[in-house]
Amino acid sequence: MLTPPPVSAALPTTTSLADCATYSTALAPFLPQLYALPANLYASIASPPALLDLYTTTNPAISGLAFSLAIIPIFFVVAELNRNYSQVDRVWSILPTLYHAHYAVWARLHGLPTAKVDNVLAFSVVWTARLTFNYWRKGGYQVGSEDYRWQIIKKYIGQTGLVILDIFFISSVQSILLFAVTTPTYLLLLTSQHSPTLTLLDTLFARALLLLVLFEYFADGQQWTFHAAKSLYQRTAKIPPGYTRAQLDRGFLTSGLWRYSRHPNFAAEQTIWLVLYQWSCASSQTLWNWSVGGVVAYLLIFAGSTPITEWISGGKYPEYKLYQERVGRFVPKFFGRGWDEEEIAKLSPQGREGGKRK
């Protein structure tokens, strides 16, 4: 029988749930492992048993962080060789689940309770399937495919500026971010030593994450169906069922979930990682903990990229400014006129221009 390796050197000694969420206890003591890991890896590379021993005796958060750092040069080199800056985009939907799987495997190798991390992994697999499928059907994995926003940014900062951005953000910060946003799962692994079974609250958090992925799926589907209908309308001048000529001429989706939020999929995506973080707080019985850094960084990514997306949309679609005024970016506007298709359709071009100025 395989005896689980001791965890004393790889996990902190905690006497309470709150200890599990304390940075000085849960992570800081293991940072020296990060500095020693390259030399230890080099010494073990030729021996699978030694590699397994190194894996099991290294703190799982440290080994996850080390991996996120190790793949930065790969992203950078591939991006610069191909002058294509969507290398991290291609694995965005995959890396968080790899980190979650890493925590689940590491816990099993040590015979630790895995109910919480298993539930996180189950949600994460569904999240990956949904996001990867959506990225694939939009052509994200086609050779030469790139997020259009990088080339627009290049027009303003030049190729040299884009290389600098690649060094300090695109290939680096984004890679670390995709690890950092999963660190609440590390805290769930630690708290599992004190409360190994799922509580009702744990179950509610796990189900909430799955429901949010389902919400994203419907939001994605509505957007995909609209753009397919718009493409058909532009080719044939025929109006597909479920849409009006005004909606298709407008050029952007304003029905379904998109009637209440300009980016319902983005809203759900940010909420997912907030919920995972809140789960770590509830599990450790703390109001906040150091893993908040990952989710804050994730929210900042959306805070920076969404205005760029909307600026581009505003330049393409004359009515987009009116849509911005009537509909909330992420959260619905609870006051105001809202988006009423009949009212908008009756507005003359002059009326729409007047609405934009209000």
N, C-alpha and C positions, 0 to 999 in steps of 0.2 A: 504494500500500500504506500502511495506517495504521501509523505508527511509534509503538510504546509510549512513553508519557511517561516521563521519568526518575523514579526512585524516591528519589533522594538526599535530597529535602526531606521525603519522606513516611514513609520507613522508616529505622530506625537503621542505622548502620554497625557491623556485628558481625564479629569476627574468629574467633569460636568458637561452638559450639552453646550453651555456658553463657551467653554474652553475650545470646543471644536471650531468656533467661528472667530477666535482670537488670532490675529495675524502673527503676533509674537510667539504663539504656541504652535499654531497649525502649519505655518509655512516658513517663517524666517529661519528657524534652526536648521532647515534642510537646504538652504541656498548654497552652502559649501559643496553639496553634492552636484549642483549644476556646474560649478567651476571645475570640479574634478572629473566630470563625466566624459569629456573628450578623451583624456588620457586613459581612463578606465575602459572606455569602449575600444580604443585602439589595442589595448592589452588583451582584450577578450574576443576580438573579432574573429579569430581563427577557431574558436572553441564554442560550439552551440551550448554546452552545459554552463560555460562561464558567462555567456551572453544571457542565458536564462537567470543565472544567479544575480548578475548585474541588474537585470530588469526587476527582479523581485525584491532586491535590497535597496532600490532607489525609490524615494518618495514618488508616488504616482503623479502628483501635481508638477513636480520638478521634471520628471521624464516627459510629461506632456508639453511643458514649456520648452524643454530642450528640443523637442521635435519641431515645434513651431518656429524656433530660431534656425534650426538646421535646414529647413526647406526654403528659407528666404533667398539664399544665393541661387537656388534653382529657379525660383520665380523670376528673379532679376535677369539672369542670363538668358533664359528662354524669351522673356519679354523684349530684351534689347536685341537679340539675334533676329527676332521676327518683326520687330517694331510693332508689336501687338501687346497691349497693356491689360488684356483681360485674362491673364494666366490665373490669378487668384479667383476671378469670377468663375472659372471652370470647375473649381473645387470648393467653392463657397458652400454648396449644399451638401458636401460630403465630409469635410474636415470635422465639424462639430460632432457628427455621429461617430467618427473614428475615435475622438477623444472620449466620448461617452462609453463606447465599447471598450476602450482601454481601461477605464475605471472599473467596469464590470468584470473584465478578465482578471485584472490585478487583484480585485477583491476575492474572486474565486480561487485564485492560486494561493491565497493566504487563508482560505476557509472562513472569510468574513461574511456577515449577513449581506445579502444583495437585493433584498426586496425593493428598496428605494431606487438604487441605481438601475435595477432591471426595468423598473417602470419608466425611468428617464430614458433608458435606451430604447424601449418600445416606442415611446413618443417620438424619439429622435429618428428612428428608422422611417416612421411614417412621414415625418417632416422632410427627411431627405428624399424620399420617393416623390412627394408632391413637388418639391422645389426643383429637383433634377428633371422630372418630366416636363415641367413648365419651361425650364431653361432649354431643354432639348427641342421641344416643339417650336420654340421661337428661333431655332437655328443656332443656339449658343455653342454647340459642339462642332459645327461645320468648320472646315479648314478656313482660316482667315477671319472668322467671325470675331467681332470686337464691340464692346460697349461704345455706342456712338458718342457718348459724352467725352471720352478721352480725346478724340480728335478735335472736338469743339474746344476743349480746354487747351489743346496744343496750339490752336490758332491764336490764343491770347498769351501763352507763356513760351511758345517756341519749343523746338525739339530738345534743346539743352534744359530748359525748364522742366519739360516732361520727364527727362532722365533723372533730374534731381528729385522730382516728385515721386518717381518710381523708387528711388533709393530710400527716401525718408517716409513714404506712406504706402504706395500701391503694393509693393512687394513685401514690405517689412511690417508696418503697423497693422495692415489688414490680416497678415498671417498670425501675428501675436493676438490680435483681437478675436479671431476665430477659436483660439484656445481659451482666452480670458473669459469669454462669454459662457464657457462650460465649467468654470471653477466652482459655481454653486454645487455641482454634482460631487466634487471632491468633499465639500462640507457635508453633503448627504451621506457620503461613504463614512466619514468620521462619526457622524451622529448615529449611524446604524449600529455602532458598537455599544451605544448606551440604550437605544430603542430599536431593536432589530426588526420588529414587526410593523407592518403598515397600520397607521391609525386612520380614522375616518378623514382627518384633515389631509393626510398624505394622499389618500385616494382621491379626494376632491381636487387637489392640485394636479395629480396625474391626469384626471379626466378633463380638467380645464385646458391642459396643454393640448390634448387630442382634439377637443372641440374647437380650439383656436386654429389648429391646422385645417380642420374641416371648413371653417369659415374662410380661410385663405383659399382653399380649393374652389369654393363657390365663387369667390371674388375673381380668381384667375379665370375660371370658366366663363363668367359673364363677359369679361374683357376679351377673351379669345373669340367667343361667339360673335360679339359685336364687330370686331375687326374683320372676321371672316365675312360677315354680312355686308360690311362696308366695301370690302374688296369685290364681292359679287355685284353689288350695286354699281360700283364704278366701272365694272366691265360690261354689264348688261343693261344698266339703267332700270333694272327690276328691283322692287322693294321687297326684301325677304320678310316673311311673317314675323310679327313681334316688334317691328320697328316702323317708324314713320320716315317720310322723306326728310323732314326737318332734322331728325336725329342723325341720319346718315350724312346729310349735307354738312351738319355741324362738324363732324369729323372725329369727335371724341365721345366716350361713353358717359351718359348722364342718367342711366336708368338702373334699376335693381339696387344693389348695395352702393353703387356709385352715385346714386341720387342724394345720399346722405353723407358720404365722405368722398373726397377727391382721390384718396388712396386707401381704400379699405383693406387691401392686402398688406400695405406697409404698416397700417395701424395694428393689424393682427400680428404681424411679424415682430414688431417691437414689444407688444404685449406678451408674447410668448416668453421672451427672455426676461422680462420683468417678473412674470409669474414664476419662472424657474428660480430666479433670485429670491423672491418672496418665500418660496418653498424652503430655501436654505435658511432664511431668517426664522420661519415658523418652526422648522425642525431643530434649530439650535437655540430656540427661545430667546432670540435677540431682536432688537428693533432694526439693526442694520449690521452689516459685516463687510470685511474687506473685499469680498467678491463683487461688490457693487461696481467696482472699477470696470469690469468687463461689460456690464449692461449699460453703464453710462457711456462708454466708448461706442457701443453699438448704436445707442440713440443718437449720438453725435454724428455718426456716419449718415444716418437718415436726415438729420437736421441740416447737414451740409449738401447732400446729394439731391434731396427732393426739390429745393428751390431751383437748382440747375435744370432739373427735368421740367419743372413748371415754366421756367423762363423760355425753354425751347418750345414747349406747347403753346405758350402765349404768342410766340412769334409765328406759329403755324396756323393757329385757329383764332379767328376774330372774336368769337364768343367766349373764349377761355377766361378772359378777365371777369366777365359777368358771372361765370361759373365759380370763379374764386371768391367773388363777393357774396354769392348766395350759399355756397357749400363749404363746410370746414375742411381743412387740409387732411386731418386724421380723425378728429372727433367731430360728430355732427354739431351744427350750430342750432342751439335750442331756442334762439330768438331770431327774429327776422322773417323774411318772406319765404326763404327756402327755395328749392328748385321745383317749379311746377311746369310740366311740359306744355300744358295747354296755354298757360300764360306766356311762356317763352315763345311758343310757336306763333302766337298772335302778334307779337311785337314786330313792328316794322324795323328795317335796318336803322332808321333814325331813332326809333324807340330804344333799340338795343344800344346804340351809341350813347343815348341819354342815360340808360341804366348803368353803363360803364363809368360814367362821370360821377354818379352818386356816391 
